[in-house]
């Protein structure tokens, strides 16, 4: 099980809820990562409040930036392997994926190798 931050309606931070969910295995072209740090930005606030250029699909996850370690990769994923330290760049829709959780599945194209000497907090803020 994983803990994710999700929301079911537009609003301020009070609409956010911690939920235990089964993350499962990554599909083709995806990677599952253990999240060690996330970045916060105005896009996520605008998305949660309904002011972003696309609207949430409820229940919705959120979050664009993160850093952590690859736990598994799906079919066709190259350049990433279990145990790799990684960072996540904003290359997906929050209505389909999100980084606010302790274990998340993301498109592998948004997951990039992180140098071992760059800690997760710094990496999550540099995407």
ZAMARGU-4260 file (C-alpha; in steps of 0.2 Angstrom, whole numbers, plus 5000, padded with zeros to 4 digits):
<rodrens>
0) 5000/5000/5000 | 5005/5018/4997 | 5000/5034/5005 | 4994/5047/4992 | 4988/5065/4993
5) 4971/5066/4983 | 4956/5078/4982 | 4938/5076/4977 | 4933/5094/4975 | 4941/5111/4971
10) 4947/5122/4985 | 4960/5126/4996 | 4972/5115/5006 | 4957/5109/5016 | 4951/5098/5002
15) 4967/5087/5002 | 4966/5070/5010 | 4979/5057/5014 | 4973/5040/5007 | 4980/5022/5007
20) 4980/5015/4989 | 4987/5000/4980 | 4999/5007/4968 | 5003/4991/4959 | 5015/4988/4945
25) 5020/5000/4932 | 5013/4998/4915 | 5022/4999/4898 | 5032/5015/4898 | 5030/5019/4916
30) 5041/5018/4932 | 5036/5016/4950 | 5047/5027/4962 | 5048/5028/4981 | 5047/5047/4983
35) 5059/5054/4995 | 5055/5073/4992 | 5043/5083/4982 | 5043/5101/4975 | 5029/5113/4977
40) 5024/5126/4965 | 5010/5137/4960 | 5004/5126/4946 | 4998/5113/4959 | 4989/5126/4969
45) 4980/5133/4953 | 4976/5115/4948 | 4968/5111/4965 | 4958/5127/4965 | 4952/5125/4947
50) 4962/5139/4939 | 4974/5129/4929 | 4973/5127/4910 | 4965/5109/4912 | 4953/5103/4926
55) 4956/5089/4938 | 4948/5072/4936 | 4941/5066/4953 | 4948/5059/4963 | 4963/5068/4958
60) 4982/5067/4963 | 4993/5081/4961 | 5011/5086/4960 | 5024/5088/4946 | 5041/5088/4954
65) 5049/5074/4965 | 5065/5064/4968 | 5067/5047/4975 | 5072/5029/4970 | 5066/5018/4956
70) 5057/5003/4963 | 5051/4995/4946 | 5050/4999/4928 | 5037/4994/4915 | 5038/4985/4899
75) 5049/4995/4886 | 5057/5006/4899 | 5076/5009/4895 | 5089/5019/4905 | 5081/5016/4922
80) 5083/5002/4933 | 5077/4996/4951 | 5088/5006/4964 | 5092/5020/4953 | 5091/5038/4961
85) 5080/5049/4951 | 5072/5065/4949 | 5055/5069/4941 | 5052/5083/4929 | 5035/5091/4924
90) 5031/5081/4908 | 5014/5074/4911 | 4996/5079/4916 | 4992/5080/4934 | 4975/5073/4930
95) 4984/5057/4925 | 4999/5056/4937 | 5005/5065/4952 | 5020/5065/4964 | 5012/5069/4981
100) 5014/5051/4988 | 5027/5040/4996 | 5026/5028/4981 | 5020/5033/4964 | 5019/5028/4946
105) 5024/5040/4933 | 5028/5040/4914 | 5046/5035/4912 | 5049/5049/4901 | 5047/5061/4916
110) 5059/5051/4927 | 5078/5056/4925 | 5093/5049/4933 | 5099/5059/4948 | 5118/5061/4952
115) 5122/5052/4968 | 5129/5068/4975 | 5113/5077/4973 | 5101/5074/4988 | 5083/5071/4985
120) 5077/5088/4992 | 5088/5098/4981 | 5084/5087/4966 | 5065/5090/4969 | 5067/5108/4968
125) 5078/5109/4953 | 5066/5102/4940
</rodrens>
